[in-house]
Amino acid sequence: MTAHVLMLSSSREGDEAYLAHARAHILAHLGDIRELLFVPFAAVTQSYDNYVEAVAKALPECTLIGLHTLDDPASAIRHAKENNQAIVVGGGNTFHLLHTLYRQALTVPLKHAIADGAAYIGWSAGSNICGQSIRTTNDMPIIEPPSFDALEIVPFQINPHYTDFHPPGHNGETRDQRLAEFTTLNPTLPVVGIREGTALVFSNKTLSLIGDKGGFIFKGETKTAIGPNDDLTELLDSGE
């Protein structure tokens, strides 16, 4: 696999403008690529066209092509690399995103294109689908995809927007408790929690965390801290 993948935790950090914190990472990841095949299928309460417009405004250096506007989106994905295009998948509802990818028979073309080296950028839901499954998403399951199995670009689970903040007086489950339920039932499958403002980069057969905050790896009963720029390549051999 010659994957070149940027998995951003979120589209915003704090009160910053849309994608402002991620611009430098995105442009560095793109290199000389300036045409983006944008996958808007995680959008539910806004139109796909409006989603494309918002991303185009945040990345004025780039030309965006909404995948939903193409007659043959699978072919566009397959030829992205040779056309010097990157595949970009935005955030929103992960269940709706994966449901639509399955319905349009795009999961296999995406897997193959990414494995063959097409540049890929995702944030939030777009990062979630890079893992083995979407079973550690934070989203409400508003629609049922044919399977929870995702693109399996990396052999572990991803939890974007990770936080260990517990509001005083709040009696619902914490994020750690929810992830502990997953790792109790799936003790050999790691979950990587990435905080807003950070990202995982999988390129040149290496994996690392970028940004100015740390994250955590959850596996079985253990929770291991990871820091900015840590080499996480050993996780690429962690699949079940």
FISEBA-789236 format. One record per residue: residue in three letters; x, y, z of N, C-alpha, C, O in turn. Coordinates in steps of 0.2 Angstrom, whole numbers, padded with zeros to 4 digits, always signed. Each point is the difference from the previous one (the first is absolute). Layout:
# FISEBA-789236
ALAXYZXYZXYZXYZ ...
END
This chain:
# FISEBA-789236
MET+0004-0006+0000-0004+0006+0000+0004+0006+0000+0005+0001+0004 THR-0006+0004-0008+0004+0006-0001-0005+0006+0002+0000+0005-0003 ALA-0004-0006+0009-0005+0005+0002+0004+0007+0002+0005+0000+0002 HIS-0009+0005-0004+0002+0007+0002-0006+0003+0003-0004+0003-0004 VAL+0003-0003+0011-0006+0001+0003+0000+0005+0006+0005-0001+0004 LEU-0009+0006-0004+0000+0005+0005-0007-0001+0004-0005+0001-0004 MET+0005-0003+0010-0006-0001+0004-0001+0005+0005+0003-0001+0006 LEU-0006+0007-0007-0001+0005+0005-0006-0001+0004-0005-0003-0001 SER+0006+0005+0008-0005-0002+0005-0006+0004-0002-0006-0002+0001 SER+0007+0009-0003-0006+0004+0000+0001+0005-0006+0006+0001-0002 SER-0011+0003+0000+0000+0005-0005+0002+0007+0004+0002+0005-0003 ARG-0003-0005+0009+0002+0006+0004+0004-0002+0007-0001-0005+0002 GLU+0004+0010+0000+0003+0000+0007-0001+0006+0004+0001+0006-0003 GLY-0005-0007+0008-0002+0006+0004-0005+0004-0004-0004-0002-0003 ASP+0006+0009+0003-0005+0005-0003+0003+0002-0007-0002+0005-0003 GLU+0007-0009+0001+0003+0002-0007-0005-0001-0006-0005-0004+0001 ALA+0006+0007-0006-0004+0000-0006+0000-0007-0003+0005-0004+0002 TYR-0009+0002-0006-0001-0007-0003+0007-0002-0004+0002+0004-0004 LEU+0000-0009+0006+0007-0003-0002+0006+0004+0001+0005-0001-0003 ALA-0006+0007+0006+0006+0004+0001+0006-0003+0003+0006+0000-0002 HIS-0007-0004+0007+0005-0004+0004+0004-0005-0005+0005-0002+0001 ALA-0009-0001-0005+0002-0005-0005+0003+0002-0006+0003-0005-0004 ARG-0004+0011+0002+0003+0002-0007+0007-0002-0001+0001-0003-0005 ALA+0003+0005+0010+0007-0002-0002+0002-0007+0000+0003-0002-0005 HIS-0007-0002+0009+0001-0008-0001-0003-0002-0007+0003-0004-0003 ILE-0009+0007+0001-0003-0002-0006+0005+0001-0006+0001-0004-0004 LEU+0001+0010+0004+0004+0003-0006+0007-0004+0000+0002-0002-0005 ALA+0001+0000+0011+0006-0003+0000-0001-0008-0003+0004-0002-0003 HIS-0010+0000+0005-0002-0007-0002-0001+0000-0007+0002-0005-0003 LEU-0005+0010+0000-0002+0000-0007+0007+0000-0005-0001-0002-0005 GLY+0006+0006+0008+0006+0001-0004-0003+0005-0006-0002+0005+0001 ASP+0003-0008-0007-0001+0004-0006-0008-0001-0003-0002+0003-0005 ILE-0001-0007+0009-0007-0001-0002-0005+0005+0002+0001+0003+0005 ARG-0005+0000-0010-0004+0005+0002-0008-0001-0003-0004+0004+0001 GLU+0003-0010-0003-0007-0002-0002-0002-0006+0005+0003-0005+0001 LEU-0009+0007+0002-0002-0005+0005-0007-0003-0002-0005+0004-0002 LEU+0005-0011+0003-0007-0003-0001-0003+0000+0007+0003-0004+0004 PHE-0008+0008-0003-0003+0001+0007-0006-0005+0001-0005+0001-0004 VAL+0005-0005+0009-0005-0004+0001-0004+0003+0006+0002+0000+0006 PRO-0009+0002-0007-0004+0004+0004-0005-0004+0004-0004+0003+0003 PHE+0005-0010-0003-0006-0004+0002-0001+0000+0007-0005-0003+0002 ALA+0009+0005+0002-0001+0001+0007-0005+0005+0002-0002+0001+0006 ALA+0001+0004-0011-0005+0005+0002-0007-0002+0000-0002-0005-0004 VAL-0002+0007+0009-0007-0002+0001-0004+0007+0000-0005+0000-0004 THR+0007+0005+0008-0005+0005+0000+0002+0006-0004-0003+0005+0000 GLN+0009-0006-0004+0001+0005-0005+0001-0004-0007+0001-0006+0000 SER-0002+0010-0005+0000-0003-0007+0007-0002-0002+0005+0003+0003 TYR-0004-0008-0007+0007-0001-0003+0003+0006-0003+0006+0001+0001 ASP-0010+0002-0005+0003+0006-0003+0003+0005+0004+0005+0003+0000 ASN-0009-0001+0006+0002+0004+0005+0006-0002+0003+0004+0004+0002 TYR-0003-0010-0001+0006-0003+0004+0006+0001-0005+0005+0002+0003 VAL-0006-0004-0009+0006+0002-0005+0002+0007+0001+0006+0002+0000 GLU-0011+0002+0000+0001+0007+0000+0004+0003+0006+0005+0004+0000 ALA-0007-0007+0006+0003+0002+0006+0008-0003+0000+0004+0004+0002 VAL-0003-0010-0005+0007-0002+0000+0004+0004-0005+0006+0002+0001 ALA-0009+0000-0007+0003+0003-0005+0002+0007+0003+0006+0003-0002 LYS-0010+0000+0006+0002+0007+0003+0005-0001+0005+0005+0005+0000 ALA-0004-0010+0003+0005-0001+0005+0007-0002-0003+0005+0001+0003 LEU-0005-0004-0009+0006-0002-0004+0000+0004-0007-0001-0004-0005 PRO+0002+0010+0005-0001+0004-0006+0006-0002-0005-0001+0001-0006 GLU+0006-0004+0008+0005-0002-0004-0002-0006-0005+0004-0002-0005 CYS-0009-0002+0007-0002-0006-0003-0006+0001-0004-0005+0004+0002 THR+0004-0009-0007-0006+0000-0004-0004-0007+0003+0003-0005+0000 LEU-0009+0006+0002-0004-0005+0003-0005-0003-0006-0003+0004-0003 ILE+0003-0011+0003-0005-0003-0004-0004-0004+0005+0002-0005+0003 GLY-0009+0006-0003-0004-0004+0005-0001-0006-0004-0003-0001-0005 LEU+0004-0005+0009-0001-0006-0003-0007-0002-0002-0002-0004-0004 HIS-0003+0007+0008-0007-0001-0001-0002+0003-0007-0006-0001-0003 THR+0010+0005+0000-0002+0004-0007+0003-0005-0006-0002+0002-0005 LEU+0005-0007+0007+0003-0004-0006-0004-0006-0002-0004-0003+0004 ASP+0004+0002-0011-0004-0006-0002+0003-0006+0002-0004-0005+0001 ASP+0010+0004+0000+0004-0006+0001+0005+0001+0006+0006+0001-0001 PRO-0009+0000+0007+0005+0002+0006+0005-0006+0001+0006+0002+0002 ALA-0008-0008-0003+0005-0006+0001+0006+0001-0005+0006-0001+0002 SER-0007+0003-0008+0005+0001-0005+0004+0006+0002+0006-0001-0001 ALA-0009+0006+0003+0004+0006+0003+0005-0002+0005+0006+0002+0001 ILE-0009-0006+0004+0005-0002+0006+0005-0004-0003+0006+0000+0002 ARG-0007-0005-0006+0005-0005-0003+0006+0004-0004+0005-0002+0001 HIS-0007+0008-0004+0005+0003-0004+0002+0007+0004+0004+0004-0003 ALA-0005-0004+0009+0002+0006+0004+0008+0001-0001+0002+0006-0001 LYS+0001-0011+0003+0008+0001+0000+0002+0002-0007+0004+0005+0000 GLU-0006-0008-0005+0003+0001-0007-0002+0007-0002+0003+0003-0004 ASN-0009+0000+0007-0002+0006-0002+0003+0006+0005-0002+0005+0000 ASN+0006-0007+0004+0003+0004+0005-0005+0004+0004+0000+0006+0002 GLN-0005-0011+0001-0005+0003+0004+0001-0004+0007+0002-0005+0000 ALA-0004+0009+0005-0001-0003+0007-0007-0002+0001-0005+0003-0002 ILE+0004-0008+0006-0007-0002+0003-0001+0003+0007+0004-0001+0004 VAL-0009+0005-0003-0001+0004+0006-0007-0002+0002-0005+0001-0003 VAL+0005-0004+0010-0007-0002+0002-0001+0005+0007+0003-0001+0004 GLY-0009+0005-0005-0001+0004+0006-0004-0003+0006-0002-0006-0001 GLY+0002+0009+0006-0004-0002+0006-0007+0001+0000-0003+0003-0005 GLY+0000-0006+0010-0008+0000+0000-0002-0006+0004+0003-0002+0005 ASN-0008-0001-0008-0002-0006+0003+0003-0006-0003-0001-0002-0006 THR+0005-0002+0010+0003-0006-0003-0004-0005-0002+0002-0004-0005 PHE-0008+0003+0008-0004-0006-0002-0003+0002-0007+0000-0004-0005 HIS-0002+0010+0004-0003+0003-0007+0006-0001-0005-0002-0002-0006 LEU+0008+0004+0008+0005+0000-0005+0002-0007-0002+0000-0002-0006 LEU+0000-0003+0010+0002-0007-0002-0006-0003-0003+0001-0004-0005 HIS-0007+0005+0007-0006-0002-0003+0000+0002-0008-0001-0004-0004 THR+0003+0010+0003-0001+0003-0007+0006-0003-0004-0001-0002-0006 LEU+0007+0001+0009+0006-0003-0004-0002-0007-0002+0001-0003-0005 TYR-0004-0001+0010-0002-0007-0002-0006+0000-0005+0000-0004-0005 ARG-0005+0009+0006-0005+0000-0005+0002+0001-0007-0003-0002-0005 GLN+0008+0006+0004+0003+0002-0006+0006-0004-0002+0003+0001-0005 ALA-0002-0006+0008+0005-0005-0001+0007+0003-0001+0004-0001-0005 LEU-0002+0006+0010+0006+0003-0001+0005-0002+0006+0006+0003-0001 THR-0008-0007+0005+0005-0002+0005+0006-0004-0003+0006+0001+0002 VAL-0007-0005-0006+0006-0004-0004+0004+0004-0004+0006+0000+0001 PRO-0009+0005-0005+0004+0004-0004+0004+0005+0005+0006+0001-0002 LEU-0008+0001+0007+0003+0004+0005+0006-0004+0003+0006+0003+0000 LYS-0007-0009+0002+0005-0004+0003+0006-0001-0005+0006+0001+0002 HIS-0008-0003-0008+0005-0001-0005+0004+0006-0002+0006+0000+0000 ALA-0009+0006-0001+0003+0006-0002+0005+0003+0006+0005+0002-0002 ILE-0007-0003+0008+0004+0002+0006+0006-0005+0000+0006+0003+0001 ALA-0007-0009-0001+0005-0005+0000+0005+0001-0005+0006-0001+0000 ASP-0008+0004-0006+0005+0001-0006+0003+0007+0001+0004+0001-0005 GLY-0005+0003+0010+0003+0006+0001-0003+0006-0002+0003+0005+0000 ALA-0010-0005-0001-0003+0006-0001+0000+0004+0006-0002-0003+0006 ALA+0003+0009-0006+0000+0004+0006-0007+0001+0003-0005+0001-0003 TYR+0005-0002+0010-0007+0000+0003+0001+0004+0006+0004+0000+0004 ILE-0010+0004-0003+0000+0004+0006-0007+0000+0003-0005+0000-0004 GLY+0004-0002+0010-0007+0000+0003+0001+0004+0007+0005+0000+0003 TRP-0011+0002-0001-0001+0003+0007-0006-0003+0003-0005-0001-0004 SER+0005+0000+0010-0005-0003+0004-0003-0006-0003+0003-0005+0000 ALA-0009+0005-0003-0003-0006-0003+0005-0003-0006+0000-0006-0001 GLY+0003+0011-0002+0004-0002-0006+0007-0003+0003+0003-0004-0004 SER-0002+0005+0010+0006-0004+0003-0003-0006+0003+0004-0006+0000 ASN-0010+0006+0003-0003-0006+0003+0000-0006-0004+0002-0006+0002 ILE-0003+0007-0009-0001-0005-0005+0006-0003-0002+0001-0005-0003 CYS+0005+0008+0005+0007-0003-0001+0001-0006+0004+0005-0004-0002 GLY-0008+0003+0008+0001-0005+0004-0003-0007-0002-0003+0000-0005 GLN+0003-0005+0009-0003-0006-0001-0007+0000-0001-0003-0003-0004 SER+0000+0007+0009-0007+0001+0000-0002+0006+0002+0004+0004+0003 ILE-0011-0002-0003-0002+0006+0003-0003-0001+0007-0004+0005+0002 ARG+0006-0010+0001-0003-0002+0007+0002+0005+0006-0003-0001+0005 THR+0008+0005-0007+0002+0005+0006-0001+0007-0002+0003+0004+0002 THR-0008-0003-0007-0002+0007-0002-0004+0003+0006-0002-0004+0004 ASN+0002+0010-0003-0004+0004+0005-0007+0001-0003-0004+0003+0004 ASP+0002-0004-0010-0006+0002-0003-0006-0004+0002+0001-0006+0002 MET-0007+0009-0003-0006-0004+0001-0001-0004-0006+0000+0003-0006 PRO-0002-0009+0007-0002-0004-0006-0006+0001-0003-0005-0003+0001 ILE+0005+0009-0005-0007+0002-0003-0002-0004-0006-0006+0000-0002 ILE+0011-0004-0001-0002-0005-0005+0004-0006+0000+0006+0001+0003 GLU-0008-0006-0005+0004-0007+0000+0003-0001-0006-0003-0002-0005 PRO+0010+0002+0005+0004-0002-0006-0001-0008-0001-0001-0003+0005 PRO+0003+0000-0010+0000-0007-0001+0005-0003+0004-0002-0006+0002 SER+0007+0009+0000+0005-0003+0005+0003+0006+0004+0000+0006-0003 PHE+0003-0007+0009+0004+0004+0003+0007+0000-0002+0004+0005+0002 ASP-0002-0010-0006+0007+0000-0003+0001+0006-0004-0004+0002-0004 ALA+0010+0001+0005+0002+0006-0003+0006-0002-0005+0000-0005-0003 LEU+0004+0010+0001+0005-0001-0005+0006-0004+0002+0003-0003-0005 GLU-0002+0002+0011+0006-0004+0003+0006+0003-0003+0005-0004-0002 ILE-0004+0010+0001+0007+0003-0002+0005-0001+0005+0006-0001-0001 VAL-0008+0001+0007+0004-0001+0006-0004-0006+0004-0006+0000+0000 PRO+0010-0004+0003-0003-0006+0004-0002+0001+0007+0001-0004+0004 PHE-0004+0010-0003-0002+0001+0007-0006+0005+0000-0002+0002-0006 GLN-0001-0001+0011-0006+0005+0001+0003+0007+0001+0005+0001+0003 ILE-0009+0004-0005+0001+0007+0001-0005+0003+0003-0006-0001-0001 ASN+0007+0005+0006-0005+0004+0004+0002+0008-0001+0004+0002+0004 PRO-0007+0001-0009+0002+0007-0001-0004+0004+0006-0004-0002+0003 HIS+0006+0009-0003-0003+0004+0005+0001-0003+0007-0004+0002+0005 TYR+0009-0006-0004+0001-0003+0007+0001+0006+0005+0003+0005-0001 THR-0007-0006+0007+0001+0004+0006-0001-0004+0006-0004-0005+0000 ASP+0008+0007+0005-0001-0003+0007-0003+0004+0005+0000-0001+0006 PHE-0003+0007-0009-0003+0005+0004-0007-0003+0003-0004-0003-0004 HIS+0003+0004+0010-0006-0003+0003-0004+0006+0004+0002+0002+0005 PRO-0007+0001-0008-0004+0005+0002-0002-0001+0007-0003-0005+0002 PRO+0004+0010+0003-0003-0001+0007-0007-0001+0000-0004+0003-0003 GLY+0002-0008+0007-0007-0002+0000-0003-0004-0005-0006-0002+0000 HIS+0010+0001-0006-0003-0004-0005+0001-0008+0002+0005-0002+0002 ASN-0011-0001-0003+0000-0007+0002+0000-0005-0006-0001-0006+0001 GLY+0002+0008-0007+0000-0004-0006+0007-0004+0000+0005+0002+0004 GLU-0004-0006-0008+0006-0004-0001+0006+0005-0003-0002+0004-0004 THR+0008-0005+0007+0005+0004-0003+0003-0003-0006-0002-0006-0002 ARG+0006+0009-0002+0002-0003-0006+0005-0006+0002-0001-0005-0004 ASP+0004+0006+0009+0005-0006+0002-0005-0006+0002+0002-0006-0002 GLN-0007+0007+0005-0005-0006+0002-0003-0003-0007+0000-0006+0000 ARG-0001+0010-0004-0003-0003-0007+0005-0004-0003-0001-0005-0003 LEU+0007+0008+0002+0006-0004-0003+0002-0006+0004+0002-0005-0003 ALA-0003+0005+0010+0001-0006+0004-0004-0005-0002+0001-0006+0000 GLU-0008+0008-0001-0005-0006-0002+0003-0003-0007-0001-0006+0000 PHE+0003+0010-0004+0002-0003-0007+0006-0004+0001+0000-0006-0002 THR+0005+0008+0006+0006-0004+0001-0001-0006+0004+0004-0005+0000 THR-0009+0005+0005-0002-0006+0003-0002-0005-0004+0002-0006+0001 LEU-0006+0007-0006-0003-0005-0005+0005-0001-0005-0001-0005-0004 ASN+0006+0009+0002+0005-0001-0005+0007+0002+0003+0003+0005-0002 PRO-0001-0010+0006+0006+0002+0004+0007+0000-0004+0005+0003+0003 THR-0005-0005-0009+0006+0000-0004+0000+0005-0005+0005+0001-0003 LEU-0010+0003+0002-0001+0005-0005+0001+0007+0003-0004+0002+0004 PRO+0010+0001-0005+0001+0007+0002-0005+0005-0002-0002+0000-0006 VAL+0001+0005+0010-0004+0006-0002+0005+0006+0001+0003+0001+0006 VAL-0002+0003-0011+0004+0006+0001-0004+0006+0001-0004+0002-0005 GLY+0004+0002+0011-0004+0006+0001+0004+0006-0002+0005+0001+0003 ILE-0007+0003-0008+0003+0006-0002-0004+0006+0002-0005+0001-0002 ARG+0009+0004+0005-0004+0006+0002-0001+0005-0005+0004-0001-0005 GLU-0008+0005+0005-0001+0005-0005+0006+0005-0001+0003+0001+0005 GLY-0001+0000-0011+0006+0004-0001+0006-0005-0002+0005+0002-0002 THR-0006-0009+0003+0005-0004-0002-0002-0005-0006-0006+0000-0002 ALA+0011-0004+0000-0002-0004-0006+0005-0006+0000+0005+0000+0003 LEU-0007-0005-0006+0004-0006-0001+0003+0001-0007-0004+0001-0005 VAL+0010-0003+0003+0003+0000-0006+0003-0007-0002+0004-0002+0004 PHE-0007-0001-0009+0002-0006-0002+0003+0001-0007-0003+0001-0005 SER+0010-0001+0004+0003+0001-0006+0007-0003+0000+0003-0001+0005 ASN-0001-0001-0011+0007-0004+0000+0001-0006+0005+0005-0001+0003 LYS-0011-0002-0002+0000-0006+0004+0001+0002+0007+0002-0005+0004 THR-0003+0011-0002+0001+0002+0007-0006+0003+0003-0004+0003-0004 LEU+0003-0003+0010-0006+0003+0003+0002+0005+0006+0004-0002+0004 SER-0007+0008-0004+0002+0004+0006-0006+0005+0001-0004+0001-0004 LEU+0005+0002+0010-0005+0005+0003+0003+0007-0001+0005+0001+0002 ILE-0009+0003-0005+0002+0007-0001-0005+0005+0003-0005-0002+0002 GLY+0008+0008+0000-0004+0005+0004+0004+0001+0006+0005-0002+0002 ASP-0009+0006+0002+0004+0002+0007-0003-0003+0006+0001+0002+0005 LYS-0005-0007-0006-0003-0003+0006+0001-0008-0001+0001-0002-0006 GLY-0001-0001+0012+0001-0007-0001-0007-0004-0001-0005+0003+0000 GLY+0005-0009+0000-0006-0005+0000+0001-0006+0004+0005+0000+0004 PHE-0009-0005-0005+0001-0006+0003-0002-0006-0004-0003+0000-0005 ILE+0006-0006+0007-0001-0006-0003-0004-0004+0005+0003-0001+0006 PHE-0008-0002-0008-0004-0004+0005+0000-0007-0003-0001-0001-0006 LYS+0003-0004+0010+0000-0007-0002-0001-0004+0006+0004+0000+0005 GLY-0009-0004-0005-0001-0004+0006-0002+0004+0006-0004+0004-0001 GLU+0008-0005+0006-0002+0004+0006+0006+0006+0001+0000+0003+0005 THR+0004-0002-0010+0005+0005+0000-0002+0006-0004-0003+0000-0005 LYS+0006+0006+0008-0001+0006-0003+0007+0003+0000+0003+0002+0005 THR+0000-0001-0011+0007+0002-0001+0000+0007-0003-0003+0001-0006 ALA+0006+0004+0009+0001+0006-0003+0005+0001-0006+0005-0004+0000 ILE-0007+0008-0005+0005+0001-0006+0001+0007+0000-0005+0004+0001 GLY+0010-0002-0004+0002+0007+0000+0000+0003-0007+0001-0004-0005 PRO+0000+0010+0004+0001+0003-0007+0006-0002-0003+0005-0001+0003 ASN-0006-0001-0009+0006-0003-0004+0002-0007+0002+0006-0002-0003 ASP-0009-0001+0007+0002-0007+0002-0001-0004-0006-0005+0000-0004 ASP+0010-0005+0003+0000-0005-0005-0005-0006+0002+0001-0003+0005 LEU-0006+0002-0009-0005-0005+0002-0001-0005-0005-0004-0004+0000 THR+0010+0003-0004+0000-0005-0005-0002-0007+0002-0002-0004-0004 GLU+0004+0002+0010-0001-0007+0003-0008-0001+0000-0001-0006+0000 LEU-0003+0011+0000-0007-0001+0000-0002-0003-0007-0006-0003+0000 LEU+0010+0004-0005-0002-0003-0007+0000-0007+0000-0002-0003-0005 ASP+0005+0000+0010+0000-0008+0001-0005-0002+0005+0001-0006+0003 SER-0006+0010-0001-0004-0002+0006-0006-0003-0002-0004-0001+0005 GLY+0002+0000-0011-0006-0002-0002-0002-0007+0002+0005-0004+0001 GLU-0011+0002+0000-0003-0006+0003+0001-0005-0006-0002-0006+0001 
END
